[in-house]
Amino acid sequence: MLTVLDVAFNGNFALVATTEGIFLISRDGKVRSRSFKGIPDAVIRRRHANGSETLSLRLGGVLYQVQSGPHGSPRLERGGGFFAGTQPFLHFGFYMASIDVAPLRNVQMHILDNLDSSDPKLDPSDPKIFCLLFENYDKQMSSARLLFLSEEDRGHSYMDLDIRTECPPIDANRGIIAAAIMNSIWVGLAKARALVKLDGLTAEHETPETVTLDVLGQHLFCALRNHRDGRIRVLRVQIEPWLNSAPPHDRHLLKEGAMELPENLSASSSKRGITPLRIAPSGDWMVAQMSDILLAVSLNWEQS
Amino acid sequence: MKIFFLPSVCVLKETLLAATLVFDLSSDRPVQEKTYLTIQGIPIRVHRRNQNAEEELWLMSSWSGQLGERQALLLRAHLLDTHRPGFLAFSGENRISFRDKSAIVLDRDGFGLQILWKGQWTRGRENVIPISDPQTGSLDGVIAIEGKDGLQAVLAVRVWGEERHIVLYKPDGMLMPRPFLGSRMNGIEIAHSGDKILMSIVGNIGDGDKDKATLFLLPERRVLWEMETKRPDHICAAFPILAGTWGGLQRDGIGVILARSAEDKSVSFLLQAFEADAKADKRPALEIPISNLVFGSAHGPLHPWPEARVSPDRRFLVVETASFRCILRIPA
């Protein structure tokens, strides 16, 4: 089965990085790919002020940005906004900070970069880069260290947690951070360096598969899997009430969406076989995986 | 779990895990529990000298890299007041400041905390609280006490295997290892007025079958009062009482919370307050059962040692054991 590292959305197409190569998938489901040698030890997903996302990979100590080529096929281009050093250090050009990766073992880095975030509410001491360190890409939850990096702080604050490290279900946008950790969904303020558990969001036997923050950072999209029947649900959740006083129990804050699989896969048995990888920040489609096949799945929020 | 009381909330924080629980104690509504993931670090409890005896929670976030480089950061816990009781937040700060220009800062080498008495750097290491120390083990927590003239004392709680040490730092630079009965950070409580600091410590002694509560006068470390209990009674918490400030006690004293698990595993709590007069007999001046449960349940064994604290305003008792977690209201 394909080992997916991350998915970045840019308008009507998505860039998918795997351990074997890069893929470009369009909303109509067309997939183009290109392979590369080696296994990336760092993946950087960057959100830009205009809402688009880019993906960079570090291969053999060199950073490459995943680009869409002239004929719609993906390619790797040197560069990507960071100066990359050799293991175990990664130097962030912007902060002039080096992350000293503690364990002697090889460590994978998954970085969410919000440097371009244009929210005026953010100040220089607020963390805008979030770096997940872990040992292996894993479909099951495994231990990882999440770093909060800010422009002003000399040191780095961190939390140790259990999260899926293959295409990790974590997102950051406009000072909000959201993640599926230890079978729950958590959302927080980056400046608070804290995430609160969204109690009551998942039903019994349901676990979150992926989370995405929308373009304005007001809603969270998530895909949940019911382990009894394998069914997938997608939800849109208003974030603001959870950041305030008590956990809300107002069902109007949640909306369940409908998934529209490609026509050749619309049988209900196929719905159970797919693994949601990431929902687009626009919320109207997601990239899912079925064995070694990548799928574009439309999401519809109009029905109740 | 280490227990802290921020204004209007109680925070239960794991040191080595990101999990943090916050309980809203601000209103008469049922107490709400929220679960957070927060950054990790060594906790620093600051007792300010103000009317409400409020305390602050700080963290020293730190790790060492494979090349010996230290990363460290001081953070202060507060509640972002979007809506009461707010969202738990940790902000990076340069120093913990006190009213006499004293401060606690990160040690320049990143290996611990440095106390700047009256704002002065000192050359030696006597005012440095190391994260790890070959004699007294690793740093488990720090308690700083501010009096009317500024920073009065700093206590470092250190752990080495099963051994626990409390090290006292004073403005005259004295460092005194092993001065007190070993205890967890939750077992240490402070009350102060003027130059006088009373400190109570509870700890588990012997082969785990006895508990001890001791009242000290700081900075001399003079023992004013002590008591031991045997099973089935556990001393789960204690707090010092300044004369005339609580429970009608006319002399300085101590409040001790005794917990007992009945045959049906239900746990009852009894508060006994004693005046610290060596000549008097040891009968309590005040005895109040605490039974008004406002959160959770109290049902299960009390062993191993329960983690418990009484809020600085002496209104709540928070208890956590391996089998239950509860908050009780202490009668006024």
Contacts between the chains, C-beta under 8 A, distances in Angstrom:
chain1	res1	chain2	res2	distance
A	88	B	65	7.8
A	88	B	66	6.5
A	100	B	65	2.9
A	100	B	66	7.0
A	100	B	67	6.6
A	100	B	69	4.9
A	100	B	71	6.5
A	101	B	65	7.2
A	101	B	66	7.6
A	102	B	63	5.8
A	102	B	64	6.9
A	102	B	65	5.5
A	102	B	66	6.1
A	103	B	66	7.4
A	104	B	66	5.8
A	125	B	91	7.2
A	125	B	92	5.9
A	148	B	39	6.6
A	150	B	92	6.9
A	152	B	92	7.0
A	153	B	73	5.6
A	153	B	92	4.6
A	154	B	71	8.0
A	154	B	72	7.8
A	154	B	73	6.8
A	155	B	61	6.5
A	155	B	62	7.2
A	155	B	71	4.2
A	155	B	72	4.7
A	155	B	73	3.5
A	155	B	106	7.9
A	155	B	110	7.8
A	156	B	61	7.5
A	156	B	71	5.5
A	156	B	73	6.8
A	157	B	39	4.0
A	157	B	40	8.0
A	157	B	41	7.4
A	157	B	61	4.5
A	157	B	73	5.5
A	157	B	75	6.3
A	157	B	90	7.0
A	157	B	92	7.4
A	158	B	39	6.1
A	158	B	40	6.3
A	158	B	61	6.7
A	158	B	63	7.2
A	159	B	18	3.7
A	159	B	37	5.6
A	159	B	38	6.7
A	159	B	39	5.2
A	159	B	40	5.7
A	160	B	16	7.7
A	160	B	17	6.9
A	160	B	18	6.0
A	160	B	40	6.4
A	161	B	18	5.4
A	161	B	37	6.3
A	181	B	37	6.6
A	186	B	37	5.8
A	188	B	36	7.6
A	188	B	37	7.5
A	188	B	87	7.8
A	189	B	80	6.9
A	189	B	87	6.3
A	189	B	89	6.8
A	191	B	89	6.8
A	191	B	91	7.4
A	192	B	80	6.1
A	192	B	87	5.8
A	192	B	88	6.7
A	192	B	89	3.4
A	192	B	90	6.7
A	193	B	38	6.6
A	193	B	39	4.7
A	193	B	75	7.1
A	193	B	89	7.0
A	193	B	90	4.5
A	194	B	20	7.4
A	194	B	36	4.9
A	194	B	37	6.8
A	194	B	38	4.4
A	194	B	39	7.4
A	194	B	87	7.1
A	194	B	88	5.1
A	194	B	89	6.0
A	194	B	90	6.4
A	195	B	36	6.4
A	195	B	37	4.6
A	195	B	38	8.0
A	196	B	34	5.8
A	196	B	35	7.1
A	196	B	36	5.3
A	196	B	87	7.0
A	196	B	88	7.7
A	197	B	34	7.3
A	197	B	35	4.2
A	197	B	36	7.2
A	197	B	37	7.8
A	199	B	35	7.4
A	243	B	82	6.3
A	243	B	87	5.4
A	244	B	82	5.4
A	244	B	83	4.1
A	244	B	87	7.5
A	245	B	24	7.7
A	245	B	83	4.5
A	245	B	84	6.0
A	245	B	85	6.3
A	245	B	86	7.7
A	246	B	24	7.7
A	246	B	32	5.3
A	246	B	34	8.0
A	247	B	32	7.6
A	247	B	34	6.8
